[in-house]
Amino acid sequence: MVQHVEQNLQLMTKRAVKAENSAAKLKQENALLQVQLQNYRTENEALRLGQSASLAAVKRNADVALQNLHTVITNSRASIKQLVSGAESLQLVADLLKSIDRISEAEDRQ
C-alpha cells in the first residue's frame, strides 16, 4: 500500500513538473503574442496616419488643380474676347474692301 502511494506521488510529481513546464511555455508564448499585438497596433496606427496624410495630399492636389482650372478659364475667356474682337475687326475690313470695290465699280461705269 505504501509503495502504491509512493508511485502515485511520483506520478503526481511528474504531472506537476510537466504542468509547470507547460505553463512556463504558455507564459513565454503569451508574452511573445503580446509584443506582436503591440507591434501590429503600432503598424496599424502608422498606416492610418499615412492614409490621412495621403488624403491630405490628394486634397491639396485637387485644390491646386482647381486653382489652375480657374486660371485657364479666366485666360480662355480673355482669349475668346480677343478672338471675337479680331473677327469683328476683320469683318469691318472685309466690309470696307467691299465698299471700296463697289465705289471702284461705280466710278468705272461713269
Rosetta constraint file for C-alpha pairs under 8 A:
AtomPair CA 1 CA 5 HARMONIC 6.30 0.50
AtomPair CA 2 CA 6 HARMONIC 6.16 0.50
AtomPair CA 3 CA 7 HARMONIC 6.22 0.50
AtomPair CA 4 CA 8 HARMONIC 6.28 0.50
AtomPair CA 5 CA 9 HARMONIC 6.08 0.50
AtomPair CA 6 CA 10 HARMONIC 6.16 0.50
AtomPair CA 7 CA 11 HARMONIC 6.15 0.50
AtomPair CA 8 CA 12 HARMONIC 6.03 0.50
AtomPair CA 9 CA 13 HARMONIC 6.02 0.50
AtomPair CA 10 CA 14 HARMONIC 6.13 0.50
AtomPair CA 11 CA 15 HARMONIC 6.15 0.50
AtomPair CA 12 CA 16 HARMONIC 6.02 0.50
AtomPair CA 13 CA 17 HARMONIC 6.14 0.50
AtomPair CA 14 CA 18 HARMONIC 6.08 0.50
AtomPair CA 15 CA 19 HARMONIC 5.99 0.50
AtomPair CA 16 CA 20 HARMONIC 6.08 0.50
AtomPair CA 17 CA 21 HARMONIC 6.15 0.50
AtomPair CA 18 CA 22 HARMONIC 6.09 0.50
AtomPair CA 19 CA 23 HARMONIC 6.00 0.50
AtomPair CA 20 CA 24 HARMONIC 6.11 0.50
AtomPair CA 21 CA 25 HARMONIC 6.23 0.50
AtomPair CA 22 CA 26 HARMONIC 6.16 0.50
AtomPair CA 23 CA 27 HARMONIC 6.10 0.50
AtomPair CA 24 CA 28 HARMONIC 6.30 0.50
AtomPair CA 25 CA 29 HARMONIC 6.17 0.50
AtomPair CA 26 CA 30 HARMONIC 5.93 0.50
AtomPair CA 27 CA 31 HARMONIC 6.15 0.50
AtomPair CA 28 CA 32 HARMONIC 6.26 0.50
AtomPair CA 29 CA 33 HARMONIC 6.11 0.50
AtomPair CA 30 CA 34 HARMONIC 6.11 0.50
AtomPair CA 31 CA 35 HARMONIC 6.34 0.50
AtomPair CA 32 CA 36 HARMONIC 6.16 0.50
AtomPair CA 33 CA 37 HARMONIC 5.96 0.50
AtomPair CA 34 CA 38 HARMONIC 6.23 0.50
AtomPair CA 35 CA 39 HARMONIC 6.21 0.50
AtomPair CA 36 CA 40 HARMONIC 6.19 0.50
AtomPair CA 37 CA 41 HARMONIC 6.18 0.50
AtomPair CA 38 CA 42 HARMONIC 6.14 0.50
AtomPair CA 39 CA 43 HARMONIC 6.11 0.50
AtomPair CA 40 CA 44 HARMONIC 5.94 0.50
AtomPair CA 41 CA 45 HARMONIC 6.16 0.50
AtomPair CA 42 CA 46 HARMONIC 6.20 0.50
AtomPair CA 43 CA 47 HARMONIC 6.17 0.50
AtomPair CA 44 CA 48 HARMONIC 6.24 0.50
AtomPair CA 45 CA 49 HARMONIC 6.21 0.50
AtomPair CA 46 CA 50 HARMONIC 6.05 0.50
AtomPair CA 47 CA 51 HARMONIC 6.03 0.50
AtomPair CA 48 CA 52 HARMONIC 6.20 0.50
AtomPair CA 49 CA 53 HARMONIC 6.14 0.50
AtomPair CA 50 CA 54 HARMONIC 6.08 0.50
AtomPair CA 51 CA 55 HARMONIC 6.15 0.50
AtomPair CA 52 CA 56 HARMONIC 6.17 0.50
AtomPair CA 53 CA 57 HARMONIC 6.18 0.50
AtomPair CA 54 CA 58 HARMONIC 6.18 0.50
AtomPair CA 55 CA 59 HARMONIC 6.16 0.50
AtomPair CA 56 CA 60 HARMONIC 6.19 0.50
AtomPair CA 57 CA 61 HARMONIC 6.11 0.50
AtomPair CA 58 CA 62 HARMONIC 6.08 0.50
AtomPair CA 59 CA 63 HARMONIC 6.15 0.50
AtomPair CA 60 CA 64 HARMONIC 6.24 0.50
AtomPair CA 61 CA 65 HARMONIC 6.08 0.50
AtomPair CA 62 CA 66 HARMONIC 6.07 0.50
AtomPair CA 63 CA 67 HARMONIC 6.22 0.50
AtomPair CA 64 CA 68 HARMONIC 6.17 0.50
AtomPair CA 65 CA 69 HARMONIC 6.05 0.50
AtomPair CA 66 CA 70 HARMONIC 6.23 0.50
AtomPair CA 67 CA 71 HARMONIC 6.28 0.50
AtomPair CA 68 CA 72 HARMONIC 6.19 0.50
AtomPair CA 69 CA 73 HARMONIC 6.13 0.50
AtomPair CA 70 CA 74 HARMONIC 6.15 0.50
AtomPair CA 71 CA 75 HARMONIC 6.14 0.50
AtomPair CA 72 CA 76 HARMONIC 5.88 0.50
AtomPair CA 73 CA 77 HARMONIC 6.16 0.50
AtomPair CA 74 CA 78 HARMONIC 6.44 0.50
AtomPair CA 75 CA 79 HARMONIC 6.15 0.50
AtomPair CA 76 CA 80 HARMONIC 6.01 0.50
AtomPair CA 77 CA 81 HARMONIC 6.17 0.50
AtomPair CA 78 CA 82 HARMONIC 6.26 0.50
AtomPair CA 79 CA 83 HARMONIC 6.06 0.50
AtomPair CA 80 CA 84 HARMONIC 6.10 0.50
AtomPair CA 81 CA 85 HARMONIC 6.07 0.50
AtomPair CA 82 CA 86 HARMONIC 6.00 0.50
AtomPair CA 83 CA 87 HARMONIC 6.07 0.50
AtomPair CA 84 CA 88 HARMONIC 6.13 0.50
AtomPair CA 85 CA 89 HARMONIC 6.21 0.50
AtomPair CA 86 CA 90 HARMONIC 6.13 0.50
AtomPair CA 87 CA 91 HARMONIC 6.10 0.50
AtomPair CA 88 CA 92 HARMONIC 6.19 0.50
AtomPair CA 89 CA 93 HARMONIC 6.27 0.50
AtomPair CA 90 CA 94 HARMONIC 6.07 0.50
AtomPair CA 91 CA 95 HARMONIC 6.10 0.50
AtomPair CA 92 CA 96 HARMONIC 6.14 0.50
AtomPair CA 93 CA 97 HARMONIC 6.11 0.50
AtomPair CA 94 CA 98 HARMONIC 6.24 0.50
AtomPair CA 95 CA 99 HARMONIC 6.19 0.50
AtomPair CA 96 CA 100 HARMONIC 6.13 0.50
AtomPair CA 97 CA 101 HARMONIC 6.04 0.50
AtomPair CA 98 CA 102 HARMONIC 6.13 0.50
AtomPair CA 99 CA 103 HARMONIC 6.06 0.50
AtomPair CA 100 CA 104 HARMONIC 6.07 0.50
AtomPair CA 101 CA 105 HARMONIC 6.22 0.50
AtomPair CA 102 CA 106 HARMONIC 6.08 0.50
AtomPair CA 103 CA 107 HARMONIC 6.17 0.50
AtomPair CA 104 CA 108 HARMONIC 6.15 0.50
AtomPair CA 105 CA 109 HARMONIC 6.38 0.50
AtomPair CA 106 CA 110 HARMONIC 6.63 0.50
